[in-house]
Amino acid sequence: MSTIWTPSGEYVPRQEPPEHPAEPTSTAPPPGPGREPTAEEMEAALAAARAALDTPVIEHIGGHAMALFELAWLHLQREAATGGTEKPDLAEASLAIDAMAALVEGLGDRLGQYRATLEDALNQIRMAFVQAS
């Protein structure tokens, strides 16, 4: 099981959903205009959707919030990532931070045990934004 780095330390998600056997590969061309998915492709998509139900919604929300944190961080670190050829993209970082804030602050106590960690992460990325500004 992997962990996720957060500003307050490593986050270890609860037990991962059970693994499903690999679906047989199809030789059909990918779905696109003019082609309906095969029965096997539909079953694989339904299996993936059912697997998502094995994970509590709060885990998905936490993952999405941290993905927004990482996205904001990447936009703030654009200069370092490009060897100084690009400046931080403050507008894009700001949007990702605001989206994360909408989740974290909007849900508040409903985040349960993850609230403090997500609030810490939000405060850290806000501070990074101020420093980059």
DAHU-V746400 format. One record per backbone hydrogen bond with DSSP energy under -1.0 kcal/mol. NH is the residue of the N-H (numbers start at 1). CO is the residue of the C=O. E is the energy in kcal/mol with one decimal. If there is no record, write none. Layout:
nh: (NH | NH)
co: (CO | CO)
e: (E | E)
//
This chain:
nh: (4 | 6 | 9 | 11 | 35 | 42 | 43 | 44 | 45 | 46 | 47 | 48 | 49 | 50 | 51 | 52 | 54 | 55 | 59 | 60 | 61 | 62 | 63 | 64 | 65 | 66 | 67 | 68 | 69 | 70 | 71 | 72 | 73 | 74 | 75 | 76 | 77 | 81 | 82 | 83 | 84 | 89 | 90 | 93 | 94 | 95 | 96 | 97 | 98 | 99 | 100 | 101 | 102 | 103 | 104 | 105 | 107 | 108 | 110 | 111 | 112 | 114 | 115 | 118 | 119 | 120 | 121 | 122 | 123 | 124 | 125 | 126 | 127 | 128 | 129 | 130 | 131 | 132 | 133)
co: (11 | 9 | 6 | 4 | 32 | 38 | 39 | 40 | 41 | 42 | 43 | 44 | 45 | 46 | 47 | 48 | 51 | 52 | 56 | 56 | 57 | 58 | 59 | 60 | 61 | 62 | 63 | 64 | 65 | 66 | 67 | 68 | 69 | 70 | 71 | 72 | 73 | 77 | 78 | 80 | 79 | 75 | 88 | 89 | 90 | 91 | 92 | 93 | 94 | 95 | 96 | 97 | 98 | 99 | 100 | 101 | 103 | 104 | 107 | 108 | 109 | 111 | 112 | 114 | 115 | 116 | 117 | 118 | 119 | 120 | 121 | 122 | 123 | 124 | 125 | 126 | 127 | 128 | 129)
e: (-2.6 | -1.5 | -2.3 | -3.3 | -2.2 | -2.3 | -2.4 | -2.3 | -2.2 | -2.3 | -2.3 | -2.1 | -2.0 | -2.5 | -2.1 | -1.5 | -1.3 | -1.2 | -1.1 | -1.3 | -2.7 | -2.4 | -2.2 | -2.5 | -2.8 | -2.4 | -1.8 | -2.0 | -1.9 | -2.4 | -2.2 | -2.6 | -2.5 | -2.4 | -1.9 | -2.1 | -2.0 | -2.4 | -1.6 | -1.0 | -3.3 | -2.0 | -1.2 | -2.4 | -2.5 | -1.8 | -2.0 | -2.5 | -2.7 | -2.2 | -2.2 | -2.7 | -2.1 | -1.7 | -2.9 | -2.6 | -2.0 | -1.9 | -2.6 | -1.9 | -1.8 | -2.0 | -1.6 | -2.6 | -2.8 | -2.4 | -2.3 | -2.4 | -2.5 | -2.5 | -2.4 | -2.1 | -2.1 | -2.2 | -1.9 | -2.2 | -2.4 | -2.2 | -1.8)
//
